[in-house]
Amino acid sequence: MSVWIPLVAVTAFWLIIGIGGPLLVPRGPNKGIIQTMIVLTAVCCHLFWIVVYLHQLNPLIGPQIPVRTILWLSEQWGNAPPAHLVDK
């Protein structure tokens, strides 16, 4: 259920921008171009966001940290393993 909340909220936001934005454009010679720019911006931003968001739900490769870095971090944070247990 927690996956659907941001998905619906962000989609609704970009729908409001994509549909409501062109309605607020004042009359003029470039009204059609400005409306098209607003709609395309909303579509591109939503597409970029949804691709990144959905990719994070099921990553192909997890983070890879060398053991040496993990040991250094644990030493800096104060929860280092005893020295006789660490292979050098």
Biopython code that builds the backbone (N, CA, C, O; Angstrom):
import numpy as np
from Bio.PDB.StructureBuilder import StructureBuilder

atoms = [
    (1, "MET", "N", (0.814, -1.197, 0.000)),
    (1, "MET", "CA", (0.000, 0.000, 0.000)),
    (1, "MET", "C", (0.855, 1.258, 0.000)),
    (1, "MET", "O", (0.480, 2.266, -0.600)),
    (2, "SER", "N", (2.006, 1.207, 0.671)),
    (2, "SER", "CA", (2.836, 2.406, 0.767)),
    (2, "SER", "C", (3.435, 2.797, -0.580)),
    (2, "SER", "O", (3.862, 3.938, -0.755)),
    (3, "VAL", "N", (3.471, 1.879, -1.522)),
    (3, "VAL", "CA", (3.991, 2.204, -2.854)),
    (3, "VAL", "C", (3.004, 3.085, -3.614)),
    (3, "VAL", "O", (3.410, 3.942, -4.399)),
    (4, "TRP", "N", (1.725, 2.877, -3.386)),
    (4, "TRP", "CA", (0.698, 3.585, -4.156)),
    (4, "TRP", "C", (0.521, 5.041, -3.743)),
    (4, "TRP", "O", (0.137, 5.869, -4.568)),
    (5, "ILE", "N", (0.792, 5.366, -2.494)),
    (5, "ILE", "CA", (0.550, 6.736, -2.019)),
    (5, "ILE", "C", (1.391, 7.758, -2.780)),
    (5, "ILE", "O", (0.824, 8.700, -3.333)),
    (6, "PRO", "N", (2.732, 7.616, -2.835)),
    (6, "PRO", "CA", (3.500, 8.603, -3.614)),
    (6, "PRO", "C", (3.212, 8.521, -5.108)),
    (6, "PRO", "O", (3.244, 9.536, -5.805)),
    (7, "LEU", "N", (2.933, 7.331, -5.598)),
    (7, "LEU", "CA", (2.644, 7.167, -7.018)),
    (7, "LEU", "C", (1.395, 7.958, -7.414)),
    (7, "LEU", "O", (1.399, 8.671, -8.417)),
    (8, "VAL", "N", (0.343, 7.830, -6.633)),
    (8, "VAL", "CA", (-0.904, 8.545, -6.921)),
    (8, "VAL", "C", (-0.744, 10.042, -6.674)),
    (8, "VAL", "O", (-1.243, 10.855, -7.452)),
    (9, "ALA", "N", (-0.051, 10.413, -5.596)),
    (9, "ALA", "CA", (0.102, 11.830, -5.257)),
    (9, "ALA", "C", (0.897, 12.583, -6.323)),
    (9, "ALA", "O", (0.494, 13.663, -6.756)),
    (10, "VAL", "N", (2.015, 12.018, -6.740)),
    (10, "VAL", "CA", (2.848, 12.703, -7.742)),
    (10, "VAL", "C", (2.160, 12.700, -9.103)),
    (10, "VAL", "O", (2.243, 13.682, -9.841)),
    (11, "THR", "N", (1.489, 11.619, -9.438)),
    (11, "THR", "CA", (0.754, 11.586, -10.699)),
    (11, "THR", "C", (-0.359, 12.632, -10.705)),
    (11, "THR", "O", (-0.576, 13.302, -11.714)),
    (12, "ALA", "N", (-1.056, 12.771, -9.591)),
    (12, "ALA", "CA", (-2.104, 13.794, -9.504)),
    (12, "ALA", "C", (-1.515, 15.196, -9.632)),
    (12, "ALA", "O", (-2.093, 16.061, -10.291)),
    (13, "PHE", "N", (-0.365, 15.416, -9.001)),
    (13, "PHE", "CA", (0.291, 16.725, -9.097)),
    (13, "PHE", "C", (0.615, 17.067, -10.545)),
    (13, "PHE", "O", (0.310, 18.167, -11.006)),
    (14, "TRP", "N", (1.234, 16.129, -11.268)),
    (14, "TRP", "CA", (1.616, 16.423, -12.657)),
    (14, "TRP", "C", (0.399, 16.480, -13.574)),
    (14, "TRP", "O", (0.435, 17.165, -14.596)),
    (15, "LEU", "N", (-0.675, 15.775, -13.232)),
    (15, "LEU", "CA", (-1.915, 15.919, -13.999)),
    (15, "LEU", "C", (-2.502, 17.317, -13.827)),
    (15, "LEU", "O", (-2.983, 17.923, -14.784)),
    (16, "ILE", "N", (-2.456, 17.817, -12.600)),
    (16, "ILE", "CA", (-2.959, 19.174, -12.358)),
    (16, "ILE", "C", (-2.132, 20.194, -13.129)),
    (16, "ILE", "O", (-2.683, 21.113, -13.735)),
    (17, "ILE", "N", (-0.812, 20.034, -13.108)),
    (17, "ILE", "CA", (0.060, 20.957, -13.851)),
    (17, "ILE", "C", (-0.188, 20.821, -15.355)),
    (17, "ILE", "O", (-0.311, 21.822, -16.062)),
    (18, "GLY", "N", (-0.260, 19.583, -15.836)),
    (18, "GLY", "CA", (-0.416, 19.353, -17.275)),
    (18, "GLY", "C", (-1.767, 19.757, -17.828)),
    (18, "GLY", "O", (-1.867, 20.152, -18.990)),
    (19, "ILE", "N", (-2.813, 19.663, -17.010)),
    (19, "ILE", "CA", (-4.151, 20.030, -17.483)),
    (19, "ILE", "C", (-4.506, 21.464, -17.089)),
    (19, "ILE", "O", (-5.074, 22.212, -17.885)),
    (20, "GLY", "N", (-4.166, 21.841, -15.853)),
    (20, "GLY", "CA", (-4.524, 23.171, -15.373)),
    (20, "GLY", "C", (-3.607, 24.271, -15.864)),
    (20, "GLY", "O", (-4.039, 25.411, -16.040)),
    (21, "GLY", "N", (-2.350, 23.942, -16.086)),
    (21, "GLY", "CA", (-1.392, 24.955, -16.540)),
    (21, "GLY", "C", (-1.765, 25.616, -17.852)),
    (21, "GLY", "O", (-1.748, 26.843, -17.942)),
    (22, "PRO", "N", (-2.101, 24.842, -18.869)),
    (22, "PRO", "CA", (-2.470, 25.459, -20.149)),
    (22, "PRO", "C", (-3.727, 26.326, -20.079)),
    (22, "PRO", "O", (-3.901, 27.225, -20.902)),
    (23, "LEU", "N", (-4.590, 26.070, -19.120)),
    (23, "LEU", "CA", (-5.802, 26.883, -18.993)),
    (23, "LEU", "C", (-5.504, 28.285, -18.457)),
    (23, "LEU", "O", (-6.312, 29.199, -18.624)),
    (24, "LEU", "N", (-4.354, 28.454, -17.818)),
    (24, "LEU", "CA", (-3.998, 29.741, -17.218)),
    (24, "LEU", "C", (-3.180, 30.636, -18.141)),
    (24, "LEU", "O", (-2.838, 31.760, -17.774)),
    (25, "VAL", "N", (-2.867, 30.145, -19.334)),
    (25, "VAL", "CA", (-2.055, 30.932, -20.269)),
    (25, "VAL", "C", (-2.911, 32.053, -20.863)),
    (25, "VAL", "O", (-4.008, 31.800, -21.362)),
    (26, "PRO", "N", (-2.408, 33.301, -20.808)),
    (26, "PRO", "CA", (-3.186, 34.415, -21.373)),
    (26, "PRO", "C", (-3.204, 34.367, -22.898)),
    (26, "PRO", "O", (-2.371, 33.713, -23.525)),
    (27, "ARG", "N", (-4.160, 35.066, -23.474)),
    (27, "ARG", "CA", (-4.265, 35.119, -24.935)),
    (27, "ARG", "C", (-3.049, 35.822, -25.512)),
    (27, "ARG", "O", (-2.469, 36.719, -24.899)),
    (28, "GLY", "N", (-2.690, 35.396, -26.683)),
    (28, "GLY", "CA", (-1.562, 36.012, -27.362)),
    (28, "GLY", "C", (-1.173, 35.189, -28.562)),
    (28, "GLY", "O", (-1.740, 34.121, -28.796)),
    (29, "PRO", "N", (-0.209, 35.671, -29.331)),
    (29, "PRO", "CA", (0.176, 34.950, -30.546)),
    (29, "PRO", "C", (0.871, 33.616, -30.257)),
    (29, "PRO", "O", (0.883, 32.730, -31.111)),
    (30, "ASN", "N", (1.447, 33.467, -29.064)),
    (30, "ASN", "CA", (2.189, 32.242, -28.741)),
    (30, "ASN", "C", (1.455, 31.357, -27.739)),
    (30, "ASN", "O", (2.077, 30.512, -27.095)),
    (31, "LYS", "N", (0.171, 31.535, -27.601)),
    (31, "LYS", "CA", (-0.591, 30.781, -26.605)),
    (31, "LYS", "C", (-0.483, 29.270, -26.827)),
    (31, "LYS", "O", (-0.271, 28.520, -25.874)),
    (32, "GLY", "N", (-0.626, 28.825, -28.060)),
    (32, "GLY", "CA", (-0.554, 27.391, -28.364)),
    (32, "GLY", "C", (0.811, 26.801, -28.053)),
    (32, "GLY", "O", (0.906, 25.680, -27.552)),
    (33, "ILE", "N", (1.860, 27.545, -28.344)),
    (33, "ILE", "CA", (3.217, 27.051, -28.083)),
    (33, "ILE", "C", (3.474, 26.979, -26.583)),
    (33, "ILE", "O", (4.072, 26.017, -26.100)),
    (34, "ILE", "N", (3.030, 27.983, -25.849)),
    (34, "ILE", "CA", (3.226, 27.983, -24.396)),
    (34, "ILE", "C", (2.439, 26.839, -23.755)),
    (34, "ILE", "O", (2.937, 26.185, -22.839)),
    (35, "GLN", "N", (1.225, 26.596, -24.226)),
    (35, "GLN", "CA", (0.437, 25.480, -23.703)),
    (35, "GLN", "C", (1.127, 24.149, -23.982)),
    (35, "GLN", "O", (1.176, 23.267, -23.124)),
    (36, "THR", "N", (1.655, 24.019, -25.189)),
    (36, "THR", "CA", (2.369, 22.790, -25.546)),
    (36, "THR", "C", (3.604, 22.606, -24.675)),
    (36, "THR", "O", (3.902, 21.493, -24.243)),
    (37, "MET", "N", (4.323, 23.696, -24.416)),
    (37, "MET", "CA", (5.513, 23.619, -23.568)),
    (37, "MET", "C", (5.156, 23.176, -22.152)),
    (37, "MET", "O", (5.878, 22.379, -21.553)),
    (38, "ILE", "N", (4.062, 23.678, -21.618)),
    (38, "ILE", "CA", (3.646, 23.309, -20.259)),
    (38, "ILE", "C", (3.264, 21.833, -20.193)),
    (38, "ILE", "O", (3.654, 21.127, -19.264)),
    (39, "VAL", "N", (2.506, 21.373, -21.175)),
    (39, "VAL", "CA", (2.092, 19.966, -21.192)),
    (39, "VAL", "C", (3.305, 19.054, -21.363)),
    (39, "VAL", "O", (3.421, 18.051, -20.660)),
    (40, "LEU", "N", (4.201, 19.383, -22.277)),
    (40, "LEU", "CA", (5.394, 18.553, -22.488)),
    (40, "LEU", "C", (6.304, 18.549, -21.263)),
    (40, "LEU", "O", (6.904, 17.525, -20.939)),
    (41, "THR", "N", (6.407, 19.680, -20.588)),
    (41, "THR", "CA", (7.199, 19.732, -19.359)),
    (41, "THR", "C", (6.607, 18.816, -18.301)),
    (41, "THR", "O", (7.337, 18.075, -17.643)),
    (42, "ALA", "N", (5.300, 18.858, -18.132)),
    (42, "ALA", "CA", (4.646, 17.997, -17.148)),
    (42, "ALA", "C", (4.824, 16.521, -17.501)),
    (42, "ALA", "O", (5.098, 15.702, -16.624)),
    (43, "VAL", "N", (4.671, 16.186, -18.765)),
    (43, "VAL", "CA", (4.824, 14.785, -19.194)),
    (43, "VAL", "C", (6.257, 14.308, -18.977)),
    (43, "VAL", "O", (6.470, 13.213, -18.457)),
    (44, "CYS", "N", (7.234, 15.110, -19.368)),
    (44, "CYS", "CA", (8.642, 14.714, -19.222)),
    (44, "CYS", "C", (9.044, 14.590, -17.755)),
    (44, "CYS", "O", (9.728, 13.639, -17.376)),
    (45, "CYS", "N", (8.622, 15.546, -16.929)),
    (45, "CYS", "CA", (8.956, 15.477, -15.504)),
    (45, "CYS", "C", (8.315, 14.259, -14.850)),
    (45, "CYS", "O", (8.955, 13.572, -14.054)),
    (46, "HIS", "N", (7.058, 13.990, -15.181)),
    (46, "HIS", "CA", (6.393, 12.820, -14.605)),
    (46, "HIS", "C", (7.049, 11.533, -15.094)),
    (46, "HIS", "O", (7.256, 10.612, -14.303)),
    (47, "LEU", "N", (7.373, 11.455, -16.356)),
    (47, "LEU", "CA", (8.022, 10.263, -16.897)),
    (47, "LEU", "C", (9.373, 10.023, -16.233)),
    (47, "LEU", "O", (9.692, 8.893, -15.863)),
    (48, "PHE", "N", (10.165, 11.077, -16.081)),
    (48, "PHE", "CA", (11.466, 10.942, -15.423)),
    (48, "PHE", "C", (11.277, 10.475, -13.985)),
    (48, "PHE", "O", (11.971, 9.563, -13.537)),
    (49, "TRP", "N", (10.345, 11.088, -13.257)),
    (49, "TRP", "CA", (10.133, 10.719, -11.868)),
    (49, "TRP", "C", (9.666, 9.272, -11.743)),
    (49, "TRP", "O", (10.168, 8.533, -10.896)),
    (50, "ILE", "N", (8.722, 8.864, -12.569)),
    (50, "ILE", "CA", (8.168, 7.517, -12.429)),
    (50, "ILE", "C", (9.198, 6.443, -12.789)),
    (50, "ILE", "O", (9.212, 5.374, -12.180)),
    (51, "VAL", "N", (10.053, 6.715, -13.767)),
    (51, "VAL", "CA", (11.102, 5.746, -14.119)),
    (51, "VAL", "C", (12.077, 5.580, -12.957)),
    (51, "VAL", "O", (12.434, 4.456, -12.603)),
    (52, "VAL", "N", (12.505, 6.679, -12.369)),
    (52, "VAL", "CA", (13.438, 6.609, -11.240)),
    (52, "VAL", "C", (12.779, 5.943, -10.036)),
    (52, "VAL", "O", (13.390, 5.093, -9.388)),
    (53, "TYR", "N", (11.548, 6.319, -9.733)),
    (53, "TYR", "CA", (10.848, 5.764, -8.573)),
    (53, "TYR", "C", (10.636, 4.256, -8.727)),
    (53, "TYR", "O", (10.907, 3.495, -7.798)),
    (54, "LEU", "N", (10.162, 3.829, -9.870)),
    (54, "LEU", "CA", (9.911, 2.404, -10.069)),
    (54, "LEU", "C", (11.207, 1.602, -10.137)),
    (54, "LEU", "O", (11.234, 0.437, -9.743)),
    (55, "HIS", "N", (12.264, 2.207, -10.626)),
    (55, "HIS", "CA", (13.552, 1.508, -10.665)),
    (55, "HIS", "C", (14.067, 1.251, -9.251)),
    (55, "HIS", "O", (14.714, 0.231, -9.011)),
    (56, "GLN", "N", (13.797, 2.141, -8.328)),
    (56, "GLN", "CA", (14.265, 1.966, -6.958)),
    (56, "GLN", "C", (13.483, 0.893, -6.210)),
    (56, "GLN", "O", (13.951, 0.399, -5.184)),
    (57, "LEU", "N", (12.316, 0.527, -6.694)),
    (57, "LEU", "CA", (11.535, -0.505, -6.019)),
    (57, "LEU", "C", (12.160, -1.886, -6.173)),
    (57, "LEU", "O", (12.056, -2.718, -5.272)),
    (58, "ASN", "N", (12.803, -2.132, -7.298)),
    (58, "ASN", "CA", (13.412, -3.428, -7.554)),
    (58, "ASN", "C", (14.761, -3.221, -8.243)),
    (58, "ASN", "O", (14.872, -3.420, -9.453)),
    (59, "PRO", "N", (15.783, -2.826, -7.489)),
    (59, "PRO", "CA", (17.078, -2.554, -8.124)),
    (59, "PRO", "C", (17.724, -3.838, -8.641)),
    (59, "PRO", "O", (17.583, -4.904, -8.042)),
    (60, "LEU", "N", (18.427, -3.719, -9.748)),
    (60, "LEU", "CA", (19.117, -4.871, -10.313)),
    (60, "LEU", "C", (20.406, -5.171, -9.566)),
    (60, "LEU", "O", (20.779, -6.332, -9.406)),
    (61, "ILE", "N", (21.081, -4.132, -9.112)),
    (61, "ILE", "CA", (22.355, -4.286, -8.418)),
    (61, "ILE", "C", (22.280, -3.506, -7.117)),
    (61, "ILE", "O", (21.920, -2.329, -7.110)),
    (62, "GLY", "N", (22.619, -4.162, -6.022)),
    (62, "GLY", "CA", (22.626, -3.478, -4.736)),
    (62, "GLY", "C", (23.925, -2.712, -4.546)),
    (62, "GLY", "O", (24.847, -2.836, -5.351)),
    (63, "PRO", "N", (23.998, -1.926, -3.489)),
    (63, "PRO", "CA", (25.229, -1.178, -3.236)),
    (63, "PRO", "C", (26.379, -2.124, -2.916)),
    (63, "PRO", "O", (26.200, -3.123, -2.219)),
    (64, "GLN", "N", (27.543, -1.803, -3.426)),
    (64, "GLN", "CA", (28.721, -2.634, -3.209)),
    (64, "GLN", "C", (29.787, -1.788, -2.523)),
    (64, "GLN", "O", (30.303, -0.830, -3.099)),
    (65, "ILE", "N", (30.108, -2.154, -1.286)),
    (65, "ILE", "CA", (31.098, -1.419, -0.508)),
    (65, "ILE", "C", (32.227, -2.383, -0.165)),
    (65, "ILE", "O", (31.969, -3.483, 0.323)),
    (66, "PRO", "N", (33.478, -1.985, -0.413)),
    (66, "PRO", "CA", (34.604, -2.852, -0.043)),
    (66, "PRO", "C", (34.651, -3.080, 1.471)),
    (66, "PRO", "O", (34.230, -2.225, 2.250)),
    (67, "VAL", "N", (35.169, -4.241, 1.873)),
    (67, "VAL", "CA", (35.250, -4.596, 3.289)),
    (67, "VAL", "C", (36.104, -3.580, 4.044)),
    (67, "VAL", "O", (35.802, -3.235, 5.186)),
    (68, "ARG", "N", (37.152, -3.113, 3.414)),
    (68, "ARG", "CA", (38.040, -2.141, 4.062)),
    (68, "ARG", "C", (37.272, -0.860, 4.426)),
    (68, "ARG", "O", (37.484, -0.289, 5.496)),
    (69, "THR", "N", (36.400, -0.424, 3.549)),
    (69, "THR", "CA", (35.596, 0.770, 3.822)),
    (69, "THR", "C", (34.622, 0.515, 4.964)),
    (69, "THR", "O", (34.430, 1.385, 5.814)),
    (70, "ILE", "N", (34.014, -0.649, 4.996)),
    (70, "ILE", "CA", (33.088, -0.990, 6.077)),
    (70, "ILE", "C", (33.811, -1.010, 7.417)),
    (70, "ILE", "O", (33.295, -0.502, 8.412)),
    (71, "LEU", "N", (35.008, -1.597, 7.444)),
    (71, "LEU", "CA", (35.777, -1.625, 8.685)),
    (71, "LEU", "C", (36.170, -0.222, 9.127)),
    (71, "LEU", "O", (36.130, 0.086, 10.318)),
    (72, "TRP", "N", (36.551, 0.632, 8.178)),
    (72, "TRP", "CA", (36.917, 2.007, 8.517)),
    (72, "TRP", "C", (35.716, 2.758, 9.091)),
    (72, "TRP", "O", (35.840, 3.483, 10.078)),
    (73, "LEU", "N", (34.548, 2.577, 8.459)),
    (73, "LEU", "CA", (33.339, 3.232, 8.955)),
    (73, "LEU", "C", (32.983, 2.764, 10.363)),
    (73, "LEU", "O", (32.640, 3.575, 11.222)),
    (74, "SER", "N", (33.064, 1.468, 10.596)),
    (74, "SER", "CA", (32.720, 0.962, 11.926)),
    (74, "SER", "C", (33.713, 1.455, 12.972)),
    (74, "SER", "O", (33.337, 1.685, 14.122)),
    (75, "GLU", "N", (34.975, 1.620, 12.585)),
    (75, "GLU", "CA", (35.971, 2.171, 13.515)),
    (75, "GLU", "C", (35.661, 3.636, 13.827)),
    (75, "GLU", "O", (35.749, 4.057, 14.981)),
    (76, "GLN", "N", (35.302, 4.403, 12.813)),
    (76, "GLN", "CA", (34.992, 5.820, 13.009)),
    (76, "GLN", "C", (33.721, 6.012, 13.832)),
    (76, "GLN", "O", (33.618, 6.972, 14.596)),
    (77, "TRP", "N", (32.769, 5.121, 13.686)),
    (77, "TRP", "CA", (31.503, 5.241, 14.400)),
    (77, "TRP", "C", (31.570, 4.652, 15.807)),
    (77, "TRP", "O", (30.632, 4.792, 16.591)),
    (78, "GLY", "N", (32.678, 3.996, 16.118)),
    (78, "GLY", "CA", (32.859, 3.485, 17.468)),
    (78, "GLY", "C", (32.305, 2.101, 17.712)),
    (78, "GLY", "O", (32.177, 1.701, 18.869)),
    (79, "ASN", "N", (31.974, 1.363, 16.695)),
    (79, "ASN", "CA", (31.483, 0.001, 16.885)),
    (79, "ASN", "C", (32.345, -0.989, 16.108)),
    (79, "ASN", "O", (31.836, -1.915, 15.476)),
    (80, "ALA", "N", (33.653, -0.780, 16.165)),
    (80, "ALA", "CA", (34.592, -1.630, 15.426)),
    (80, "ALA", "C", (34.701, -2.995, 16.103)),
    (80, "ALA", "O", (34.626, -3.088, 17.328)),
    (81, "PRO", "N", (34.880, -4.058, 15.307)),
    (81, "PRO", "CA", (35.087, -5.382, 15.891)),
    (81, "PRO", "C", (36.474, -5.436, 16.541)),
    (81, "PRO", "O", (37.345, -4.634, 16.203)),
    (82, "PRO", "N", (36.684, -6.366, 17.461)),
    (82, "PRO", "CA", (38.008, -6.498, 18.079)),
    (82, "PRO", "C", (39.086, -6.741, 17.023)),
    (82, "PRO", "O", (38.834, -7.392, 16.010)),
    (83, "ALA", "N", (40.273, -6.220, 17.263)),
    (83, "ALA", "CA", (41.359, -6.275, 16.281)),
    (83, "ALA", "C", (41.764, -7.706, 15.942)),
    (83, "ALA", "O", (42.172, -7.968, 14.810)),
    (84, "HIS", "N", (41.665, -8.644, 16.890)),
    (84, "HIS", "CA", (42.093, -10.014, 16.607)),
    (84, "HIS", "C", (41.107, -10.750, 15.687)),
    (84, "HIS", "O", (41.442, -11.817, 15.174)),
    (85, "LEU", "N", (39.916, -10.215, 15.469)),
    (85, "LEU", "CA", (38.947, -10.841, 14.573)),
    (85, "LEU", "C", (39.052, -10.338, 13.141)),
    (85, "LEU", "O", (38.465, -10.928, 12.234)),
    (86, "VAL", "N", (39.788, -9.261, 12.926)),
    (86, "VAL", "CA", (39.880, -8.649, 11.608)),
    (86, "VAL", "C", (41.097, -9.199, 10.875)),
    (86, "VAL", "O", (42.216, -9.132, 11.384)),
    (87, "ASP", "N", (40.874, -9.753, 9.661)),
    (87, "ASP", "CA", (41.989, -10.220, 8.835)),
    (87, "ASP", "C", (42.625, -9.029, 8.151)),
    (87, "ASP", "O", (41.922, -8.167, 7.624)),
    (88, "LYS", "N", (43.928, -8.972, 8.153)),
    (88, "LYS", "CA", (44.614, -7.857, 7.496)),
    (88, "LYS", "C", (45.340, -8.341, 6.285)),
    (88, "LYS", "O", (45.982, -7.550, 5.593)),
]
sb = StructureBuilder()
sb.init_structure("model")
sb.init_model(0)
sb.init_chain("A")
sb.init_seg("    ")
for serial, (resi, resn, name, xyz) in enumerate(atoms, 1):
    if name == "N":
        sb.init_residue(resn, " ", resi, " ")
    sb.init_atom(name, np.array(xyz, "f"), 0.0, 1.0, " ", f" {name:<3s}", serial, name[0])
structure = sb.get_structure()
